Amino acid sequence: MRDRGIPDDYLKGYADILTEASATGRRLCRDELESRRMLGERAAENGQGLRGLIVDHLSATRALWTRLPAAPGPGPESGAAGVRATATAVLTAAEQAIDAFAEGYERAQKLAVRKEEAARREFIDDLLYGRSDLGRLSERAERFGLRLARAHAVAVAAGPEPYDDAHPVVRRVEGVLNARFGDRHILLTTKDGRLVCVAPGDQDDVLRFFGKQAYAATDGGRVAVGRPHPGAGGVVHSYEEALGALDLAERMALDSPVLHAADLLVFPVLTRDRQAMADLVRTTLGPLREARGGAVPLLETLTAYFDAGCVAAEAARRLSLSVRALTYRLERIHRLTGADPSDPMHRYTLQTAVIGARLLDWPSKEP
């Protein structure tokens, strides 16, 4: 009867239950139901398939059917009624037993899934924060599809709402990534409400594809990609670079949907000596506070002018001004600061100060 290699232990007591039900017509008691649940849990823990186990229960029921005693009928003349009562009692007991067995099986599976999710979340926290022994972390990484001996890069996507692993956006991005790169060693997860993709550093196509899909799925969110770095510590470094790029994009009002930390290295250099940058902003741009309307309109003028490549007509268009009005503002800036935005010698100082003002949120905050 049995050819699937499933041990008979999972049917232990099942024949006795059916025999008792056939003889008495009673339903399963609490202890019997619990014994079925425990067997179901054991089967799940041992990796047995539920479908095969249910088929075995049904096969055992069929094998026992012709040997089961008849339940007492309502009277000696009611043989057909007795057969029906016996069949009903046996099928009811089989239904209860199989249902309890499946309940225990599913309960064990859910517990295993929760444990797996907890282990995965702990690994991700340790991986992205570098809080675990690197050797042990590398061993655990194999379980989740990463080989930390090689270099990895991390991409982080932020959208208009926080995301967790069960969010439809995450499932959508995960689905297209698996369909496109199913055989690659890629980790897709979430952290602090953002999507995170860890991929081998020499596979730029993975992170480019992730950036495109995450941008679309998050309805216009922003994606930042860190540089590749070797080892487990390299994942942390790349992740921090991606987070830094997202923060920089917010402060600098950068409009690119996908940012690469490698393209933004000048900004950490500029802010490495924060005090020196603050002095430059105060000294160079501080006089703009004396203008009518304050420093903000003139600072916006400089920002647009430099972003437009110092082309007055394009800067005026971006600010919805006439070229004459823009020229007047640039002259006003020259008079207040002593630096001429159109002079190449002065332009670098002014532009660096404008970048510093955006990084330091000046003039709303005093650096």
N, C-alpha and C positions, 0 to 999 in steps of 0.2 A: 504493500500500500504506500510506503514512504520511499521516495527516491530523490529527495532534495537535500539530504544530509542534515535535516533539522532534528535535533535530539527529541526523544519521546518525553524528556523531562518536562517540557512545556505543556504536555497533556496530562500531567500527573493529577489524578483525582477526577478527571473529566468524565470517565466512564462511570465511576461511582455516583457522580452527581446526576447523570442521565438515568441511571438505573433507579435511583431513589425517586426521582421525579416521575418516572414511569409507574412505579409501584404505588406511590402515594398521591401524585398529582400536585404536590406542593411546589412553591417557588424557592429559589435559592435564599439561604439565610445570609446574614451580614458577614459571618466568618468565611463562608464559601465565596462570596463576592470578593472579599479582600484577598483571599488566596489566589483568585484568578488575576486580580490586579498586580499582585506581587510577581506572578509568573510572567505577565506581560512586561513588567519593568525589567525583569531579568533578561528576557529575550531581546529587548531593545538595547540593553547595556552590552549584550554579547554580539550585537551586530546582525541579528536575524532579521529577515524581511517579513513585514507584517502580512503581506499578501499570501505568501507561502504558509504562514502560520494559520491564517484563517481557513485556507484550503484544507490544511491538515485537520482542523477542528470539524469541518464539514464532512471530510472523509471518515473521520472517527465516528461521527454521528450516523452516517449511512451504514457503516460496518456493524454498529451496535443495534441498529433499528430492528432487525428481525429477531434479536435475542432479548429484547427488553420485555419485562413483564407487563401485562395489561393492567391499567388502573381500574379500580372497581367502578362498574357502570351503575346507572340508577335502578336497574332491576334485571332479573335473569332473562327477560325477553328483549332487552335492549343491547344486544351484542354490538350493533353498528355504533350506537352511542358510546359504548365503552371504548371502541377502537378510536373514535374521534376524540374522546377525552384523553386517551393515552397519547395520541399524536399531538394534541394541543399542549399537554403537559411537557412532553419531551422537547417540542420545538420552542416552547417558552423558556424552558431551562437552558437550552442551547443558545437561544438569543441572549439571555441574561449573562451566561458564562462568557460568550464571545465578546459581548459588549464590554464587560468588566475587564477582560483580557486586553482588548484594544485600548481601553481607557488607561490602564496601567502602562501600556506600551507608549502611548502618546505622552503621558505624564513624564516618563523617563526621557523621551526625546526632547520635550520642551526644556527639561532641566539641563540636558546636555547642550542644547542650543544656547541657553542662558550662560552656562559656564564657558562655552566657546566664545560668546560675545564678550563676556567679562575679560577672558584671557586676551582676546584681540584688542580690546580697549586699553587694557593695561600695557600691552606691547606697544601700541601706538603712542600712548602717553610717554612711555620710556624712550621710544625711538625719537620723537620730536622734541623732547626736553633733555635727552641725554642723561637720564637719571639712573641708568642701570649699568652694571659691569659690561664693557664693550664685548668681551668674549662671549658672555652668556647671551647678550642681546643678539649677536650674530647667529648663535645657535637657534634662538627662538625665531629669528627672521626667516629661516628656511621654511618653517611651518606655514608662514603667511606669504610665501612666494618671492621673497627678496634674498639676494645674495650680496651681503654687505661688504664682501671683500673687494667689490668693484665700485667705481664712482657712481653716485646717484645725484639726480637733480629733483627738486621739489617745486611743484606748481600749486598755487593757492588761489581759489576763486571765492570772491565775496559778492553776495547778491543783496537784494532789498530786504531779505528776511533771513533769520538763522536757519541752518539746515542740520538735520541729524541723519544717521545712517538709514532710517526708514523713510525719509522724505522722498516724495515722487521725483523731485529734481535729481536727487542722488541716484535713484534707481534708473532714471532715464540715461544719465551720463554713463553710469556703470554698464548699462546694456549695450550702448553703442561702442564703448571701449572694448568690452569683451568680444563683441562681434568683429571688431576690426583687428584687435591685437590679443586674441585669446591665448596665444602661446607665449606671450611675452611675460617677463617677471615684473608685474605692475601692481602697486597697492593703491587702491582708491578708498578714501575714508573721509571722515569729517572731524574737525577740531574747532572748538569755540565758535560753532555756527558757520564755519566755512568749509568748502570742499577742498580736499588735499589729495594730490596725485603724486606718488613717488615712482620714478621710473629710472632705468639705467641712464647714466649721463651721456652715453654715446647714441641714444635713441631720441634725437630731437623731434622726430616725427610724432612720437607718442605725446609729448607735451604740447606740441603745436596743435595736434588734433584735440587734445583735452581742452586747451584754451578756447578753441573755436566752439566746441560743443558746450562747455560750461558757460561761455558768454551767451550763447543762444538760449540755453536752458534756464539760466537765471534772469532772463528777460532784461539783458543789458547790464549785467554785473561787470565786475572788473577782475581780471586774472593777472597774477604776477608770477614770474618764473625765476627761481634762484639759479645760481651757477652750479655746475657739477662739482662735487667734492668727493674724495675717496673715503671709504670706511663708514662705520656707524656714526662717528662724529661728523662726517661730511653731510649726512642727511640733516642733522640739526642745523649745521651752518647754512645749507641751502634753504631750509625752511625759514630760518630767521631772515635771510636775505629777501625771500619772497614777501614775508610780512613787512619788512622794512620798505619794500617797494610799494606795497599797498598803502602804507601810512604816508609815504612821500607823495604818492599820487593824490591822496586826499588833501594834503596840505598845499601842494603845488597846483591843485586843480588841473592835473594832467588829464587829457581827454582820450588817450589811447586805451582801447579795451583790453589789450594784452601788453603787459610791461615786462621787460627783461632786466633783471638786476645788473647784468653786465653793461647795459646801456646807461645806467644811472650811477655809475661809480663816482662821478665827479661830485655828486651831492654829499655823500658821506665824507669826502675829503674836505669840502667846504665847511661842514659842520663839526669836524673833528675838534677844532678849537672853538668852542661855542662862544667863549668870552671875546675872542678876537673878531668873530663874525658880528657879535652884538655891538662891539665898538665901531665896526665899519658901518653898520646900519645906522646907528645913532649919529655918527659923525657926518656921513654922506647924505642921508635922507632926512635927518632930524629937522633941518630948516624948512622942509615942506609943510611942517605943522603950521607955519606962519601964513600959509596961503589961505585965501578966502574959501571956506568949505573944508578946510583941513587937508591932511596929506593924502587921504584915500583917492580922490579923483586923479591927482597927479601921479600917484603910484600906479593906478590902473592904466594911465596913459603910457607910462614907461613900460609896463608889462606888455601891453598891446604892441607898442612900437618895437620892442626887442623880439617878441614872438613873430612879428611880421617881417623879420629880417631887416629892420630899420628902413622899411619902405613906408613913407608917410601916407601915401594914398591907401595902401592896404590896412595900415593901422587905423586910419580915419574911418574906413568902412567897417572895421570890426567894432569900433566904438560908436558907430552911427553919428559921426561928426563930419563936418566939412574939413577939407584939408587945411583951410585957413585957420579954423578953430584949433585943430591939432597942432599946427605950427605955433600958434600963440601959446598953447600949453607948454610946448617944448622950450620956448623962449622963457617962459615963466620959471620953469624948472632950472634953466641955466642961471637966471638971475638969483634965485634963492640958494642954490647949492654951489654955484661957481663952476659946475661941471656941465659941459656941453654934450648932450646925447648924440649929436651928429659928429663929434670929434672922436676919431678912433682912439686917441690917447685917453680920453675921459670915459669912453663908452664901456670899456671893460670894468672899470671901477663901479660905474653906475649899475651895470647889469649884474655884477656880482652882489652888490648891495641889494638890488631888487630881489634876486634869488634868496638872499639871506632874510629879507623881510618876509617873504612868503614862508620860508622854513620856520621862522621864529614867530609868525603870526603878528608881525608888526604892521600897523601901529595900534591894533586893538589890545595887544599885550606888550608891555615894556620889557625888552630883553635884559 
